[in-house]
Every structure is written in C-alpha cells, then in structure tokens.
Amino acid sequence: MNSLLSLRGKALEAFDGVGLVLLRLWAGQEFVLAGYTKLSSGIHAPEWFAGLSFPFPLGFLPADVNWLAAGLGEVVLGSALVL
C-alpha cells in the first residue's frame, strides 16, 4: 500500500508544473496572434481605437503610435511568455 502511495506521489510530482506551462503557452500564443493581427492591418489605427481616451502619459501620443505600440507589445511580450 505504501509503495502504491509513493508511486502516486512521484507521478503527481512529475506532472506538477504541466498545467502552468500549458497556460503560459496558450496565453502567449493568444497575445502573439492579437499583436500580429494589429500589425498586419497596417500602422493606421482604426476609428474605434482612435476614438478612445487614453490615460495621462499615452494621451499625448497620436492614436497610430499607440496602435503600433500595442501591437508590438503584444507580439514581443507574448513571445516572451512562450519562451
């Protein structure tokens, strides 16, 4: 009985971080695909994005720069999650 419990404990220990790794891979690919979609549509922000009011530091930048920064940030940081 003890050997069966220790075998179960070893199996659980081996698969301990698999769920978190799968979650990181899924979230990373979602960010990369969202950023790629933004960047593939061009550097000009769509009207719905340009109509948003951004918080203090970003409010001084044009909407096209914010659109490009959002797309690049999603691609770079999503790739970092996958790695």
C-alpha positions in Angstrom: 0.0 0.0 0.0 2.8 2.4 0.8 4.5 1.7 -2.5 1.3 2.5 -4.3 1.0 5.8 -2.4 4.7 6.7 -3.1 4.2 5.8 -6.8 1.2 8.2 -6.9 3.2 10.9 -5.2 6.0 10.5 -7.7 3.6 10.7 -10.6 2.0 13.8 -9.2 5.4 15.3 -8.6 6.4 14.6 -12.2 3.3 16.5 -13.6 3.4 19.3 -11.1 4.1 22.2 -13.4 2.5 21.0 -16.6 -0.7 23.0 -16.1 1.1 26.3 -15.7 3.3 25.6 -18.7 0.2 24.9 -20.9 -1.4 28.1 -19.6 1.7 30.1 -20.5 1.8 28.6 -24.0 -1.9 29.3 -24.6 -1.8 32.9 -23.2 1.4 33.6 -25.2 0.1 32.4 -28.5 -3.1 34.5 -27.9 -1.1 37.6 -27.4 1.2 37.0 -30.4 -1.8 36.4 -32.6 -3.6 39.5 -31.4 -0.5 41.6 -32.0 0.1 40.1 -35.4 -3.5 40.9 -36.3 -3.0 44.5 -35.2 0.3 44.9 -37.1 -1.0 43.1 -40.3 -3.9 45.6 -40.6 -1.4 48.5 -41.0 0.1 51.2 -39.0 -3.0 53.4 -39.0 -5.3 52.9 -36.1 -9.0 52.1 -36.8 -11.6 54.6 -35.9 -12.8 52.8 -32.8 -9.3 52.8 -31.4 -8.6 56.4 -32.4 -11.8 57.4 -30.6 -10.7 56.0 -27.2 -9.4 58.4 -24.5 -6.1 57.2 -23.2 -4.7 57.8 -19.7 -2.2 60.7 -19.0 1.1 59.7 -20.5 -0.4 58.0 -23.5 -2.9 60.7 -24.2 -0.3 62.9 -25.7 0.7 60.4 -28.4 -1.2 60.0 -31.6 -3.6 57.0 -31.9 -1.4 55.5 -34.6 1.6 55.4 -32.3 -0.5 53.8 -29.5 -1.8 51.2 -32.0 1.7 50.3 -33.1 3.0 50.1 -29.5 0.1 47.9 -28.6 0.7 45.5 -31.5 4.5 45.4 -30.9 4.0 44.9 -27.2 1.6 42.0 -27.7 4.0 40.3 -30.1 7.2 40.8 -28.0 5.7 40.1 -24.6 3.6 37.2 -26.0 6.8 35.7 -27.4 8.5 36.1 -24.0 5.6 34.1 -22.4 6.1 31.3 -24.9 9.8 31.2 -24.3 
